[in-house]
């Protein structure tokens, strides 16, 4: 349900949805933080402000009705307001942040994002909007919005809510005029490889299964790159990780990949695994018979 209310600071008329009531947002006119009222509160306030509105208009020399018309002409007015709306956030475990993004500071993300809606925004937000280095790095990239998309996807893979992770892995993104699974994108695929080396992942069955199934939507080349990361971590475990825990995690991942591998891809997958692991970690190869 759409309704209209006036900014209590500058009088700008703003269009809103009923479900946004009681949320905080920054007025696109005066840029002050305001509380979005309920439709009932807005109606009552409009009635109560009739006289004060006339006084304000006389003082400013601008009719309130004209301000309202201008606001309606701006088709993106609520999109601007919504982007700046304060939402509940959750701070992610930051042990992986510096490795993935080269930034050593906490990362907070929306607590319950609607993943499809989040990623179809015309302009994705910066992960660290107040970090000049992060902003400059994104702006300097060949495609800033795609750079933000891949970074947000990587961040959401570490979300505390498994539904957010699963929804992220179901995304399709445009690459070279063709839609591909988000897991096919290099940075995202790499992060899946790192996650599969984390022993704690296997305590989250739903997340583990979603990661494994996402890989089977990818090309053999991408799966080979993921296996490279897993093999490298077996030889040189990440800082603070015990080698036996990393090795055990990779062994579980390989077994799960082997168990879920489509029949028509099994021969190729076996060759990839043996090429990556048989020399230095033969015990991890999930097949005992000789081929």
C-alpha positions as CSV (number, residue, x, y, z in Angstrom):
1,X,0.0,0.0,0.0
2,X,1.4,3.3,-1.1
3,X,0.9,6.5,1.0
4,X,2.5,10.0,1.2
5,X,4.0,11.8,4.1
6,X,5.8,15.1,4.5
7,X,9.4,15.3,5.9
8,X,9.0,16.9,9.3
9,X,12.2,18.8,8.7
10,X,11.8,20.3,5.3
11,X,8.2,19.5,4.3
12,X,9.1,17.5,1.2
13,X,6.4,15.1,0.2
14,X,7.6,11.5,0.0
15,X,6.0,8.4,-1.4
16,X,6.3,5.3,0.8
17,X,5.1,1.7,1.3
18,X,3.2,0.8,4.4
19,X,5.7,-2.0,5.2
20,X,8.4,0.6,5.6
21,X,6.6,2.3,8.5
22,X,8.7,3.0,11.6
23,X,12.0,2.6,9.7
24,X,14.6,5.3,9.8
25,X,15.7,6.9,6.5
26,X,17.5,10.0,5.3
27,X,15.3,12.5,3.6
28,X,16.4,13.0,0.0
29,X,15.6,16.7,0.3
30,X,17.3,17.9,3.5
31,X,19.3,14.7,4.1
32,X,18.2,14.6,7.8
33,X,17.4,11.2,9.4
34,X,13.6,10.9,9.8
35,X,11.2,8.2,11.0
36,X,8.8,6.9,8.3
37,X,5.3,7.2,9.9
38,X,2.4,4.7,9.5
39,X,-0.3,5.7,6.9
40,X,-2.6,6.6,9.8
41,X,0.0,8.8,11.5
42,X,0.8,10.5,8.1
43,X,-2.9,11.3,7.6
44,X,-3.3,12.7,11.1
45,X,-0.1,14.7,10.8
46,X,-1.2,16.2,7.4
47,X,-4.4,17.3,9.1
48,X,-2.6,18.8,12.0
49,X,0.0,20.5,9.9
50,X,-2.3,22.3,7.5
51,X,-2.0,25.7,9.3
52,X,1.7,25.3,10.1
53,X,2.3,24.3,6.5
54,X,0.9,27.6,5.3
55,X,3.1,29.5,7.7
56,X,6.1,27.6,6.6
57,X,5.3,28.3,3.0
58,X,4.9,32.0,3.6
59,X,8.2,32.1,5.5
60,X,10.1,30.2,2.8
61,X,8.4,32.0,0.0
62,X,7.7,28.6,-1.7
63,X,4.2,27.0,-1.8
64,X,4.1,23.6,-0.1
65,X,2.0,22.2,-3.0
66,X,4.8,23.1,-5.5
67,X,7.4,21.2,-3.4
68,X,5.1,18.2,-3.4
69,X,4.7,18.4,-7.2
70,X,8.5,18.5,-7.7
71,X,8.9,15.5,-5.4
72,X,6.5,13.5,-7.6
73,X,8.4,14.4,-10.7
74,X,11.5,12.7,-9.3
75,X,10.8,9.1,-10.2
76,X,13.8,7.9,-8.2
77,X,13.0,9.7,-5.0
78,X,12.0,6.7,-3.0
79,X,14.8,4.6,-4.4
80,X,17.2,7.2,-3.0
81,X,15.5,7.1,0.3
82,X,15.4,3.3,0.5
83,X,19.1,3.0,-0.3
84,X,19.9,5.2,2.7
85,X,17.4,3.5,5.0
86,X,19.0,2.1,8.0
87,X,18.6,-1.7,8.3
88,X,19.5,-4.2,10.9
89,X,22.9,-5.6,10.3
90,X,25.1,-8.5,11.5
91,X,28.8,-8.4,11.9
92,X,30.5,-11.3,10.1
93,X,33.4,-13.4,11.5
94,X,36.3,-11.4,10.0
95,X,39.0,-14.0,10.0
96,X,38.7,-14.3,6.2
97,X,38.1,-10.6,5.3
98,X,41.7,-9.5,5.0
99,X,42.6,-12.5,2.8
100,X,39.6,-12.0,0.5
101,X,39.5,-8.2,0.3
102,X,42.8,-6.9,1.6
103,X,41.0,-4.9,4.2
104,X,41.7,-5.5,7.9
105,X,38.5,-4.2,9.5
106,X,35.1,-5.6,10.6
107,X,32.4,-6.1,8.0
108,X,28.7,-5.7,8.7
109,X,26.1,-6.8,6.2
110,X,22.2,-6.7,6.2
111,X,20.8,-9.2,8.6
112,X,17.9,-10.5,6.5
113,X,18.5,-9.3,2.9
114,X,16.2,-10.2,0.1
115,X,19.0,-11.5,-2.1
116,X,17.4,-11.1,-5.6
117,X,16.3,-7.6,-4.8
118,X,19.6,-6.7,-3.2
119,X,21.6,-7.6,-6.4
120,X,19.3,-6.0,-8.9
121,X,19.9,-2.5,-7.4
122,X,21.1,0.0,-10.0
123,X,23.9,0.9,-7.7
124,X,25.2,-1.5,-5.2
125,X,26.5,0.0,-1.9
126,X,30.1,-0.1,-0.9
127,X,31.0,-2.7,1.6
128,X,32.9,-0.1,3.6
129,X,31.5,3.3,2.4
130,X,33.7,5.2,4.9
131,X,36.9,3.6,3.8
132,X,38.5,5.8,1.1
133,X,40.9,3.0,0.0
134,X,38.0,0.6,-0.6
135,X,36.0,3.2,-2.5
136,X,39.0,4.2,-4.6
137,X,39.8,0.6,-5.4
138,X,36.2,-0.1,-6.5
139,X,36.0,3.1,-8.6
140,X,39.3,2.2,-10.3
141,X,38.2,-1.2,-11.4
142,X,37.1,-1.9,-15.0
143,X,33.5,-2.5,-14.0
144,X,32.8,-1.0,-10.5
145,X,29.3,-2.5,-10.2
146,X,30.5,-6.0,-11.1
147,X,33.4,-5.6,-8.6
148,X,30.9,-4.8,-5.9
149,X,28.6,-7.6,-7.0
150,X,31.3,-10.2,-6.6
151,X,32.5,-8.8,-3.3
152,X,29.0,-8.8,-1.9
153,X,28.5,-12.4,-3.1
154,X,31.7,-13.4,-1.3
155,X,30.6,-11.6,1.8
156,X,27.1,-13.3,1.8
157,X,28.8,-16.7,1.6
158,X,30.0,-16.0,5.1
159,X,26.5,-14.9,6.4
160,X,25.2,-16.4,9.7
161,X,21.9,-17.2,8.0
162,X,22.1,-20.3,5.8
163,X,19.2,-19.1,3.8
164,X,21.1,-16.0,2.7
165,X,24.0,-18.3,1.6
166,X,21.7,-20.6,-0.3
167,X,20.0,-17.7,-2.1
168,X,23.3,-16.2,-3.0
169,X,24.5,-19.4,-4.6
170,X,21.3,-19.5,-6.7
171,X,22.1,-16.2,-8.4
172,X,22.7,-15.9,-12.2
173,X,24.9,-13.1,-13.3
174,X,25.7,-11.5,-16.7
175,X,29.2,-12.3,-17.9
176,X,30.3,-11.5,-21.5
177,X,26.6,-11.2,-22.6
178,X,25.7,-14.6,-21.1
179,X,24.1,-15.5,-17.8
180,X,26.2,-17.9,-15.7
181,X,25.9,-19.2,-12.1
182,X,27.4,-16.9,-9.5
183,X,29.7,-19.7,-8.5
184,X,31.3,-19.6,-12.0
185,X,32.7,-16.1,-11.2
186,X,36.3,-16.4,-10.3
187,X,36.3,-14.6,-7.0
188,X,33.2,-16.4,-5.8
189,X,34.5,-19.8,-6.9
190,X,37.8,-19.2,-5.1
191,X,35.9,-18.4,-1.9
192,X,34.0,-21.6,-2.2
193,X,37.3,-23.4,-2.4
194,X,38.5,-21.7,0.8
195,X,35.2,-22.5,2.6
196,X,35.5,-26.2,1.7
197,X,38.8,-26.2,3.6
198,X,37.2,-25.0,6.8
199,X,36.5,-27.9,9.1
200,X,33.7,-25.9,10.9
201,X,31.7,-25.8,7.6
202,X,30.8,-29.5,7.9
203,X,28.8,-28.7,11.1
204,X,26.4,-26.6,8.8
205,X,25.0,-29.4,6.6
206,X,22.7,-27.2,4.7
207,X,25.4,-24.7,3.7
208,X,27.9,-27.5,2.8
209,X,25.4,-29.1,0.5
210,X,24.5,-25.8,-1.1
211,X,28.2,-25.1,-1.9
212,X,28.8,-28.6,-3.3
213,X,25.7,-28.4,-5.5
214,X,26.6,-24.9,-6.7
215,X,29.9,-26.3,-8.0
216,X,28.2,-28.8,-10.2
217,X,26.5,-25.9,-12.0
218,X,30.0,-24.8,-13.0
219,X,32.4,-25.7,-15.7
220,X,35.2,-28.3,-15.3
221,X,37.6,-25.4,-15.5
222,X,36.1,-23.7,-12.5
223,X,36.0,-26.9,-10.5
224,X,39.6,-27.5,-11.4
225,X,40.5,-24.0,-10.0
226,X,38.6,-24.8,-6.8
227,X,40.5,-28.1,-6.4
228,X,43.7,-26.1,-6.9
229,X,42.9,-23.9,-3.9
230,X,42.0,-27.0,-1.8
231,X,45.2,-28.8,-2.7
232,X,47.3,-25.6,-1.9
233,X,45.6,-25.3,1.5
234,X,46.5,-28.9,2.3
235,X,50.2,-28.2,1.6
236,X,50.2,-24.7,3.2
237,X,47.3,-24.4,5.7
238,X,45.9,-20.9,6.3
239,X,47.3,-18.9,9.2
240,X,46.0,-20.3,12.5
241,X,44.6,-23.5,11.0
242,X,46.0,-26.9,11.8
243,X,47.0,-29.0,8.9
244,X,45.2,-32.1,10.0
245,X,41.9,-30.2,10.3
246,X,42.3,-28.7,6.9
247,X,43.2,-32.1,5.4
248,X,40.2,-33.7,7.0
249,X,37.9,-31.0,5.7
250,X,39.3,-31.4,2.1
251,X,38.9,-35.1,2.3
252,X,35.2,-34.6,3.3
253,X,34.7,-32.2,0.4
254,X,36.2,-34.5,-2.2
255,X,34.1,-37.4,-0.9
256,X,30.9,-35.2,-1.1
257,X,31.8,-34.0,-4.6
258,X,32.5,-37.6,-5.7
259,X,29.2,-38.8,-4.3
260,X,27.2,-36.0,-6.0
261,X,29.0,-35.9,-9.3
262,X,26.8,-36.3,-12.3
263,X,27.5,-39.6,-14.0
264,X,28.5,-37.9,-17.3
265,X,31.1,-35.8,-15.6
266,X,32.6,-38.5,-13.3
267,X,35.5,-39.5,-15.5
268,X,36.6,-35.9,-16.0
269,X,36.3,-35.2,-12.2
270,X,38.4,-38.3,-11.3
271,X,41.2,-37.1,-13.7
272,X,41.0,-33.6,-12.1
273,X,41.2,-34.9,-8.5
274,X,44.1,-37.2,-9.3
275,X,46.0,-34.5,-11.1
276,X,45.7,-32.1,-8.2
277,X,46.1,-34.5,-5.2
278,X,47.7,-37.8,-6.2
279,X,51.3,-36.6,-6.1
280,X,51.3,-34.9,-2.6
281,X,48.0,-36.1,-1.0
282,X,47.2,-39.5,-2.5
283,X,45.3,-40.5,0.6
284,X,42.7,-37.8,-0.1
285,X,41.7,-39.3,-3.5
286,X,38.1,-40.7,-2.8
287,X,38.6,-43.8,-5.0
288,X,40.4,-46.9,-3.9
289,X,40.2,-48.9,-7.1
290,X,42.7,-48.2,-9.9
291,X,41.3,-46.8,-13.1
